[in-house]
Amino acid sequence: MEDIAPRLLEKIQNQFNHDISKSSIIKNFKAKAQKGKVTYNQANEVTQEIGRILAKAYADNLSSNVLPNGRMYYNIASRILNPTLIEAYSMAADNAEIVQRIMNEAAGIGIKAMRAQIQQGSIDGIVNRISGEEYFDDVNWILDAPVRNLVQKAMDDTVKKNADFHAQAGLKPRIIRRSSGHCCEWCNQVAGTYIYPDVPKDVFRRHDNCDCVLEYYPGDGKKQNVWTKEWRYEKEFDKIEERKNLSSNIHYKLANMPKDEYARAKKLWQKNIELSLPGREKEHIYEELDNNLTTEERESCIVRRAIGEYYYTAINMGHNQYKIINKEPIEDIDAILDEVLDFNWRDYDGK
């Protein structure tokens, strides 16, 4: 019987490397990295791209039709998945190390960035699962979301490894887990900013298709301005107050909401089901809420906005997390325009 593993491995690696070299997301990251202007958020985007490219290379080249008896036997799975998963994870880990080095330098911390290493057990779990089934096409999903999660783990492992090391060095590193805002309830609950090592045990965990972002800031009282990328020291009073109130207050402070509004938002979030909307419409509403709310609206647990021809009502949890719960047509567009515009729009000729 022909040994098909080398041929399949070569096809997968060739497609993977080709698509990596053509990716505009990866090219853009490399260009910014050379200038020392990359963030964890950008590295996370590249990591997701690497995972998608590898999963697609698997999907395009592996099926029951090309495997003996329609099955991916262990010796085939091991020789194909081990080198390709290691390569993809290593790429992501290299990018994460670059970001951490840049952040350490920006913080004035003379500590070498720690690079994450893949755990062989993570690969073995995928190999054993995929090779344990009689028919590959029945379980080919294992080479999609679980693979992308494993590549994503390079970012999470980097955050944890550097946080461990910096904490041992006496710093106060901060871990920030950001939900996309369109994620599941579990992700929304664990999202937040924490002073390491006082973090929830689930902060480094992911479910399939999770697109949360983990970020790490070296600490020791230093904060980075997300716009200027400069670091400043917190006042000692602020540090003391934050430590006193950390467990109960950290989330509403970070959400930039009054404590009572944040408490109401949490209750409303749990009691209400999100309105089902088409994907593009939902993304448009989220974008509008993310970018155009007033300060007063951002501090309120309920936001009602006229967008297009409808009023949308959403629960605001801060952190750019919203749950759309109602949509109703605007009865009188003309009346709305009369109210918000400070000129006679009916006579306006555009000049």
VOTOR-644089 format. One record per residue (C-alpha): x, y, z. Coordinates in nm, 3 decimals. Each point is the difference from the previous one (the first is absolute). Layout:
# residues N
<site c1="X" c2="Y" c3="Z"/>
...
# end
This chain:
# residues 351
<site c1="0.000" c2="0.000" c3="0.000"/>
<site c1="0.130" c2="0.345" c3="-0.093"/>
<site c1="0.120" c2="0.218" c3="0.286"/>
<site c1="-0.208" c2="0.310" c3="-0.069"/>
<site c1="0.106" c2="0.199" c3="0.308"/>
<site c1="0.309" c2="0.168" c3="-0.160"/>
<site c1="-0.196" c2="0.111" c3="-0.306"/>
<site c1="-0.292" c2="0.137" c3="0.204"/>
<site c1="0.237" c2="0.175" c3="0.240"/>
<site c1="0.181" c2="0.168" c3="-0.289"/>
<site c1="-0.325" c2="0.123" c3="-0.155"/>
<site c1="-0.124" c2="0.140" c3="0.331"/>
<site c1="0.331" c2="0.171" c3="0.077"/>
<site c1="0.026" c2="0.147" c3="-0.348"/>
<site c1="-0.351" c2="0.147" c3="0.015"/>
<site c1="0.052" c2="0.123" c3="0.355"/>
<site c1="0.327" c2="0.176" c3="-0.079"/>
<site c1="-0.138" c2="0.147" c3="-0.322"/>
<site c1="-0.309" c2="0.144" c3="0.170"/>
<site c1="0.207" c2="0.132" c3="0.290"/>
<site c1="0.229" c2="0.184" c3="-0.243"/>
<site c1="-0.299" c2="0.157" c3="-0.178"/>
<site c1="-0.195" c2="0.108" c3="0.307"/>
<site c1="-0.034" c2="0.379" c3="0.023"/>
<site c1="-0.074" c2="-0.029" c3="0.373"/>
<site c1="0.333" c2="-0.173" c3="0.063"/>
<site c1="0.192" c2="0.234" c3="-0.232"/>
<site c1="-0.143" c2="0.301" c3="0.180"/>
<site c1="0.095" c2="-0.140" c3="0.339"/>
<site c1="0.359" c2="-0.066" c3="-0.107"/>
<site c1="0.034" c2="0.353" c3="-0.135"/>
<site c1="-0.127" c2="0.151" c3="0.325"/>
<site c1="0.215" c2="-0.235" c3="0.209"/>
<site c1="0.312" c2="0.126" c3="-0.175"/>
<site c1="-0.094" c2="0.350" c3="0.115"/>
<site c1="-0.076" c2="-0.119" c3="0.353"/>
<site c1="-0.367" c2="0.097" c3="-0.026"/>
<site c1="-0.196" c2="-0.319" c3="0.059"/>
<site c1="-0.238" c2="-0.097" c3="0.280"/>
<site c1="-0.142" c2="-0.320" c3="0.141"/>
<site c1="-0.326" c2="0.074" c3="-0.177"/>
<site c1="0.178" c2="0.009" c3="-0.337"/>
<site c1="0.198" c2="-0.314" c3="0.081"/>
<site c1="-0.327" c2="-0.169" c3="0.094"/>
<site c1="-0.144" c2="0.089" c3="-0.341"/>
<site c1="0.304" c2="-0.156" c3="-0.169"/>
<site c1="-0.029" c2="-0.310" c3="0.217"/>
<site c1="-0.361" c2="-0.045" c3="-0.106"/>
<site c1="0.110" c2="0.037" c3="-0.362"/>
<site c1="0.268" c2="-0.269" c3="0.044"/>
<site c1="-0.255" c2="-0.235" c3="0.153"/>
<site c1="-0.249" c2="0.060" c3="-0.280"/>
<site c1="0.265" c2="-0.060" c3="-0.267"/>
<site c1="0.110" c2="-0.329" c3="0.158"/>
<site c1="-0.359" c2="-0.121" c3="0.046"/>
<site c1="-0.072" c2="0.080" c3="-0.366"/>
<site c1="0.312" c2="-0.188" c3="-0.113"/>
<site c1="-0.126" c2="-0.305" c3="0.189"/>
<site c1="-0.351" c2="0.035" c3="-0.145"/>
<site c1="0.127" c2="0.038" c3="-0.357"/>
<site c1="0.232" c2="-0.301" c3="0.011"/>
<site c1="-0.147" c2="-0.253" c3="0.242"/>
<site c1="-0.317" c2="-0.202" c3="-0.047"/>
<site c1="-0.117" c2="-0.360" c3="0.023"/>
<site c1="0.041" c2="-0.024" c3="-0.378"/>
<site c1="0.379" c2="0.037" c3="0.019"/>
<site c1="0.056" c2="-0.205" c3="0.318"/>
<site c1="0.032" c2="-0.380" c3="0.013"/>
<site c1="-0.341" c2="-0.152" c3="0.079"/>
<site c1="-0.125" c2="0.355" c3="0.053"/>
<site c1="0.178" c2="0.016" c3="0.334"/>
<site c1="0.287" c2="0.206" c3="0.135"/>
<site c1="0.205" c2="-0.262" c3="0.176"/>
<site c1="0.222" c2="0.098" c3="0.291"/>
<site c1="0.329" c2="-0.027" c3="-0.192"/>
<site c1="-0.137" c2="0.233" c3="-0.269"/>
<site c1="-0.155" c2="0.247" c3="0.244"/>
<site c1="0.314" c2="0.017" c3="0.212"/>
<site c1="0.235" c2="0.067" c3="-0.292"/>
<site c1="-0.227" c2="0.264" c3="-0.156"/>
<site c1="-0.134" c2="0.183" c3="0.303"/>
<site c1="0.311" c2="0.015" c3="0.219"/>
<site c1="0.223" c2="0.204" c3="-0.235"/>
<site c1="-0.278" c2="0.226" c3="-0.131"/>
<site c1="-0.149" c2="0.081" c3="0.341"/>
<site c1="0.346" c2="0.066" c3="0.144"/>
<site c1="0.084" c2="0.231" c3="-0.290"/>
<site c1="-0.323" c2="0.202" c3="0.033"/>
<site c1="0.027" c2="0.025" c3="0.379"/>
<site c1="0.365" c2="0.107" c3="-0.030"/>
<site c1="-0.090" c2="0.279" c3="-0.242"/>
<site c1="-0.261" c2="0.131" c3="0.243"/>
<site c1="0.237" c2="-0.034" c3="0.296"/>
<site c1="0.271" c2="0.192" c3="-0.187"/>
<site c1="-0.243" c2="0.286" c3="-0.064"/>
<site c1="-0.112" c2="0.006" c3="0.362"/>
<site c1="0.361" c2="0.011" c3="0.116"/>
<site c1="0.067" c2="0.298" c3="-0.228"/>
<site c1="-0.296" c2="0.189" c3="0.147"/>
<site c1="0.105" c2="-0.080" c3="0.356"/>
<site c1="0.355" c2="0.119" c3="-0.068"/>
<site c1="-0.131" c2="0.328" c3="-0.140"/>
<site c1="-0.227" c2="0.049" c3="0.299"/>
<site c1="0.279" c2="-0.076" c3="0.247"/>
<site c1="0.222" c2="0.255" c3="-0.170"/>
<site c1="-0.279" c2="0.259" c3="-0.004"/>
<site c1="-0.050" c2="-0.055" c3="0.372"/>
<site c1="0.370" c2="0.040" c3="0.069"/>
<site c1="0.024" c2="-0.354" c3="0.136"/>
<site c1="0.331" c2="-0.169" c3="-0.070"/>
<site c1="-0.142" c2="-0.351" c3="-0.001"/>
<site c1="0.019" c2="-0.230" c3="-0.297"/>
<site c1="-0.334" c2="-0.097" c3="-0.151"/>
<site c1="-0.087" c2="-0.363" c3="0.067"/>
<site c1="-0.100" c2="-0.218" c3="-0.295"/>
<site c1="-0.277" c2="-0.257" c3="0.037"/>
<site c1="0.061" c2="-0.365" c3="-0.088"/>
<site c1="-0.263" c2="-0.234" c3="-0.136"/>
<site c1="-0.115" c2="-0.280" c3="0.227"/>
<site c1="0.028" c2="-0.335" c3="-0.177"/>
<site c1="-0.308" c2="-0.120" c3="0.183"/>
<site c1="-0.210" c2="0.255" c3="-0.188"/>
<site c1="0.107" c2="-0.148" c3="-0.334"/>
<site c1="-0.036" c2="-0.357" c3="0.126"/>
<site c1="-0.361" c2="0.069" c3="0.097"/>
<site c1="-0.088" c2="0.105" c3="-0.357"/>
<site c1="0.197" c2="-0.288" c3="-0.155"/>
<site c1="-0.164" c2="-0.260" c3="0.222"/>
<site c1="-0.348" c2="0.135" c3="-0.053"/>
<site c1="0.023" c2="0.027" c3="-0.378"/>
<site c1="0.161" c2="-0.344" c3="-0.038"/>
<site c1="-0.247" c2="-0.171" c3="0.234"/>
<site c1="-0.294" c2="0.024" c3="-0.241"/>
<site c1="-0.080" c2="-0.240" c3="-0.281"/>
<site c1="-0.087" c2="0.266" c3="-0.258"/>
<site c1="0.199" c2="0.325" c3="-0.025"/>
<site c1="-0.277" c2="0.212" c3="-0.151"/>
<site c1="-0.214" c2="-0.062" c3="0.309"/>
<site c1="0.253" c2="0.177" c3="0.221"/>
<site c1="0.178" c2="0.238" c3="-0.239"/>
<site c1="-0.134" c2="0.292" c3="0.211"/>
<site c1="0.276" c2="-0.087" c3="0.248"/>
<site c1="0.246" c2="0.152" c3="-0.246"/>
<site c1="-0.188" c2="0.330" c3="-0.001"/>
<site c1="-0.097" c2="0.176" c3="0.325"/>
<site c1="0.219" c2="-0.215" c3="0.231"/>
<site c1="0.300" c2="0.066" c3="-0.226"/>
<site c1="-0.064" c2="0.374" c3="-0.005"/>
<site c1="-0.033" c2="-0.008" c3="0.379"/>
<site c1="0.334" c2="-0.180" c3="0.035"/>
<site c1="0.174" c2="0.265" c3="-0.211"/>
<site c1="-0.175" c2="0.273" c3="0.200"/>
<site c1="0.136" c2="-0.160" c3="0.315"/>
<site c1="0.346" c2="0.127" c3="-0.095"/>
<site c1="-0.120" c2="0.351" c3="0.084"/>
<site c1="-0.162" c2="-0.108" c3="0.327"/>
<site c1="0.304" c2="-0.204" c3="0.103"/>
<site c1="0.226" c2="0.299" c3="-0.068"/>
<site c1="-0.214" c2="0.225" c3="0.219"/>
<site c1="0.001" c2="-0.250" c3="0.288"/>
<site c1="0.370" c2="-0.078" c3="-0.025"/>
<site c1="0.105" c2="0.365" c3="0.006"/>
<site c1="-0.248" c2="0.085" c3="0.275"/>
<site c1="0.140" c2="-0.285" c3="0.213"/>
<site c1="0.356" c2="0.114" c3="-0.056"/>
<site c1="-0.069" c2="0.368" c3="0.065"/>
<site c1="-0.203" c2="-0.075" c3="0.311"/>
<site c1="0.292" c2="-0.201" c3="0.137"/>
<site c1="0.221" c2="0.301" c3="-0.071"/>
<site c1="-0.218" c2="0.214" c3="0.225"/>
<site c1="-0.203" c2="0.180" c3="-0.267"/>
<site c1="-0.378" c2="0.034" c3="0.000"/>
<site c1="-0.096" c2="-0.116" c3="-0.348"/>
<site c1="-0.349" c2="0.056" c3="-0.133"/>
<site c1="-0.193" c2="-0.250" c3="-0.205"/>
<site c1="-0.278" c2="0.135" c3="-0.222"/>
<site c1="-0.246" c2="-0.236" c3="-0.162"/>
<site c1="-0.213" c2="0.176" c3="-0.258"/>
<site c1="-0.318" c2="-0.150" c3="-0.137"/>
<site c1="-0.086" c2="0.082" c3="-0.359"/>
<site c1="-0.326" c2="0.134" c3="0.142"/>
<site c1="-0.189" c2="-0.244" c3="-0.221"/>
<site c1="0.111" c2="-0.308" c3="0.188"/>
<site c1="-0.170" c2="-0.244" c3="0.236"/>
<site c1="-0.111" c2="0.065" c3="0.357"/>
<site c1="0.291" c2="-0.202" c3="0.142"/>
<site c1="0.256" c2="0.216" c3="-0.181"/>
<site c1="-0.176" c2="0.319" c3="0.105"/>
<site c1="0.008" c2="-0.108" c3="0.362"/>
<site c1="0.374" c2="-0.072" c3="0.002"/>
<site c1="0.095" c2="0.313" c3="-0.196"/>
<site c1="0.171" c2="0.269" c3="0.205"/>
<site c1="0.331" c2="0.131" c3="0.133"/>
<site c1="0.179" c2="-0.178" c3="0.281"/>
<site c1="0.319" c2="0.047" c3="0.200"/>
<site c1="0.199" c2="-0.321" c3="-0.029"/>
<site c1="-0.006" c2="-0.253" c3="0.166"/>
<site c1="-0.348" c2="0.091" c3="0.130"/>
<site c1="-0.179" c2="-0.111" c3="-0.315"/>
<site c1="-0.295" c2="-0.236" c3="-0.056"/>
<site c1="0.109" c2="-0.353" c3="-0.084"/>
<site c1="-0.190" c2="0.021" c3="-0.329"/>
<site c1="0.171" c2="0.315" c3="-0.128"/>
<site c1="0.245" c2="-0.205" c3="-0.212"/>
<site c1="-0.262" c2="-0.248" c3="-0.124"/>
<site c1="-0.182" c2="-0.003" c3="-0.334"/>
<site c1="-0.288" c2="-0.181" c3="-0.162"/>
<site c1="-0.014" c2="-0.084" c3="-0.371"/>
<site c1="-0.026" c2="0.307" c3="-0.224"/>
<site c1="0.086" c2="0.232" c3="0.290"/>
<site c1="0.140" c2="0.330" c3="-0.127"/>
<site c1="0.070" c2="0.169" c3="0.333"/>
<site c1="0.329" c2="0.188" c3="0.024"/>
<site c1="0.245" c2="-0.038" c3="0.288"/>
<site c1="0.233" c2="0.294" c3="0.060"/>
<site c1="0.279" c2="0.042" c3="0.249"/>
<site c1="0.152" c2="0.313" c3="0.152"/>
<site c1="0.319" c2="-0.037" c3="0.204"/>
<site c1="-0.129" c2="0.191" c3="0.302"/>
<site c1="0.188" c2="0.138" c3="0.301"/>
<site c1="-0.246" c2="0.286" c3="-0.004"/>
<site c1="0.051" c2="0.074" c3="-0.368"/>
<site c1="-0.282" c2="0.054" c3="-0.244"/>
<site c1="0.016" c2="0.044" c3="-0.375"/>
<site c1="-0.196" c2="0.270" c3="-0.176"/>
<site c1="-0.160" c2="-0.194" c3="-0.284"/>
<site c1="0.021" c2="0.299" c3="-0.234"/>
<site c1="0.356" c2="0.129" c3="0.061"/>
<site c1="0.148" c2="-0.336" c3="0.108"/>
<site c1="0.173" c2="0.187" c3="0.284"/>
<site c1="0.017" c2="-0.129" c3="0.356"/>
<site c1="-0.069" c2="0.188" c3="0.319"/>
<site c1="0.007" c2="-0.078" c3="0.372"/>
<site c1="-0.319" c2="-0.007" c3="0.200"/>
<site c1="-0.021" c2="0.218" c3="0.307"/>
<site c1="0.059" c2="-0.193" c3="0.318"/>
<site c1="-0.344" c2="0.099" c3="0.127"/>
<site c1="-0.163" c2="-0.150" c3="-0.309"/>
<site c1="0.195" c2="-0.320" c3="0.047"/>
<site c1="-0.111" c2="-0.035" c3="0.361"/>
<site c1="-0.364" c2="0.071" c3="-0.082"/>
<site c1="0.005" c2="-0.245" c3="-0.289"/>
<site c1="0.137" c2="-0.279" c3="0.217"/>
<site c1="-0.264" c2="0.069" c3="0.265"/>
<site c1="-0.283" c2="-0.016" c3="-0.251"/>
<site c1="0.136" c2="-0.243" c3="-0.257"/>
<site c1="-0.227" c2="-0.300" c3="0.052"/>
<site c1="-0.329" c2="0.188" c3="0.000"/>
<site c1="0.067" c2="0.313" c3="-0.203"/>
<site c1="0.249" c2="-0.080" c3="-0.275"/>
<site c1="-0.256" c2="-0.088" c3="-0.266"/>
<site c1="-0.223" c2="0.307" c3="0.024"/>
<site c1="0.305" c2="0.229" c3="0.020"/>
<site c1="0.143" c2="-0.149" c3="-0.315"/>
<site c1="-0.340" c2="0.021" c3="-0.164"/>
<site c1="0.000" c2="0.377" c3="0.073"/>
<site c1="-0.346" c2="-0.030" c3="0.153"/>
<site c1="-0.145" c2="0.099" c3="0.337"/>
<site c1="-0.011" c2="-0.295" c3="0.237"/>
<site c1="-0.381" c2="-0.009" c3="0.019"/>
<site c1="-0.033" c2="0.013" c3="-0.381"/>
<site c1="0.245" c2="-0.288" c3="-0.041"/>
<site c1="-0.192" c2="-0.205" c3="0.259"/>
<site c1="-0.327" c2="0.059" c3="-0.189"/>
<site c1="0.170" c2="-0.088" c3="-0.327"/>
<site c1="0.112" c2="-0.336" c3="0.140"/>
<site c1="-0.353" c2="-0.084" c3="0.114"/>
<site c1="-0.153" c2="0.106" c3="-0.330"/>
<site c1="0.263" c2="-0.196" c3="-0.193"/>
<site c1="-0.092" c2="-0.321" c3="0.180"/>
<site c1="-0.376" c2="0.047" c3="-0.037"/>
<site c1="-0.019" c2="0.099" c3="-0.367"/>
<site c1="0.060" c2="-0.200" c3="-0.316"/>
<site c1="0.180" c2="0.168" c3="-0.287"/>
<site c1="-0.217" c2="0.090" c3="-0.297"/>
<site c1="0.069" c2="-0.216" c3="-0.305"/>
<site c1="0.121" c2="0.219" c3="-0.287"/>
<site c1="0.171" c2="-0.072" c3="-0.334"/>
<site c1="0.378" c2="-0.005" c3="0.033"/>
<site c1="0.072" c2="0.313" c3="-0.203"/>
<site c1="-0.270" c2="0.200" c3="0.173"/>
<site c1="0.128" c2="-0.106" c3="0.341"/>
<site c1="0.359" c2="0.091" c3="-0.088"/>
<site c1="-0.116" c2="0.342" c3="-0.121"/>
<site c1="-0.186" c2="0.065" c3="0.326"/>
<site c1="0.299" c2="-0.112" c3="0.209"/>
<site c1="0.228" c2="0.228" c3="-0.200"/>
<site c1="-0.235" c2="0.294" c3="0.054"/>
<site c1="-0.011" c2="-0.067" c3="0.374"/>
<site c1="0.376" c2="-0.054" c3="0.025"/>
<site c1="0.091" c2="0.325" c3="-0.172"/>
<site c1="-0.276" c2="0.257" c3="0.040"/>
<site c1="-0.143" c2="-0.007" c3="0.353"/>
<site c1="0.015" c2="0.315" c3="0.206"/>
<site c1="0.166" c2="0.000" c3="0.341"/>
<site c1="-0.343" c2="0.002" c3="0.163"/>
<site c1="-0.113" c2="-0.300" c3="-0.204"/>
<site c1="0.316" c2="-0.194" c3="0.083"/>
<site c1="-0.073" c2="0.044" c3="0.371"/>
<site c1="-0.355" c2="-0.132" c3="-0.035"/>
<site c1="-0.100" c2="-0.365" c3="0.025"/>
<site c1="-0.265" c2="0.046" c3="-0.272"/>
<site c1="0.069" c2="0.163" c3="-0.336"/>
<site c1="-0.272" c2="0.087" c3="-0.253"/>
<site c1="0.120" c2="0.120" c3="-0.339"/>
<site c1="-0.159" c2="0.097" c3="-0.329"/>
<site c1="0.201" c2="-0.178" c3="-0.268"/>
<site c1="-0.133" c2="0.005" c3="-0.353"/>
<site c1="-0.376" c2="-0.045" c3="0.008"/>
<site c1="-0.017" c2="-0.168" c3="0.343"/>
<site c1="0.050" c2="0.062" c3="0.369"/>
<site c1="0.228" c2="-0.259" c3="0.158"/>
<site c1="0.008" c2="-0.060" c3="0.374"/>
<site c1="0.307" c2="-0.167" c3="0.151"/>
<site c1="0.131" c2="-0.089" c3="0.343"/>
<site c1="0.338" c2="0.162" c3="0.055"/>
<site c1="0.250" c2="-0.194" c3="0.214"/>
<site c1="0.294" c2="0.228" c3="-0.073"/>
<site c1="0.319" c2="-0.136" c3="-0.162"/>
<site c1="-0.184" c2="0.047" c3="-0.336"/>
<site c1="-0.231" c2="-0.288" c3="0.094"/>
<site c1="-0.362" c2="0.034" c3="-0.102"/>
<site c1="-0.305" c2="-0.222" c3="-0.019"/>
<site c1="-0.262" c2="0.119" c3="-0.250"/>
<site c1="-0.343" c2="-0.071" c3="0.149"/>
<site c1="-0.248" c2="0.199" c3="-0.207"/>
<site c1="-0.051" c2="0.145" c3="-0.347"/>
<site c1="-0.294" c2="0.221" c3="-0.101"/>
<site c1="-0.068" c2="0.210" c3="-0.310"/>
<site c1="0.033" c2="0.374" c3="0.020"/>
<site c1="-0.355" c2="0.123" c3="-0.057"/>
<site c1="0.080" c2="0.351" c3="-0.118"/>
<site c1="0.345" c2="0.056" c3="-0.148"/>
<site c1="-0.087" c2="0.361" c3="-0.082"/>
<site c1="-0.077" c2="0.073" c3="0.363"/>
<site c1="0.335" c2="-0.145" c3="0.104"/>
<site c1="0.182" c2="0.220" c3="-0.250"/>
<site c1="-0.189" c2="0.305" c3="0.121"/>
<site c1="0.114" c2="-0.076" c3="0.353"/>
<site c1="0.369" c2="-0.069" c3="-0.062"/>
<site c1="0.087" c2="0.242" c3="-0.282"/>
<site c1="0.052" c2="0.371" c3="0.071"/>
<site c1="-0.103" c2="0.120" c3="-0.346"/>
<site c1="-0.302" c2="-0.034" c3="-0.228"/>
<site c1="0.098" c2="-0.321" c3="-0.174"/>
<site c1="-0.311" c2="0.003" c3="-0.222"/>
<site c1="0.130" c2="0.308" c3="-0.182"/>
<site c1="0.363" c2="-0.112" c3="-0.004"/>
<site c1="0.137" c2="-0.024" c3="-0.356"/>
<site c1="0.339" c2="-0.149" c3="0.092"/>
<site c1="0.201" c2="0.317" c3="-0.074"/>
# end
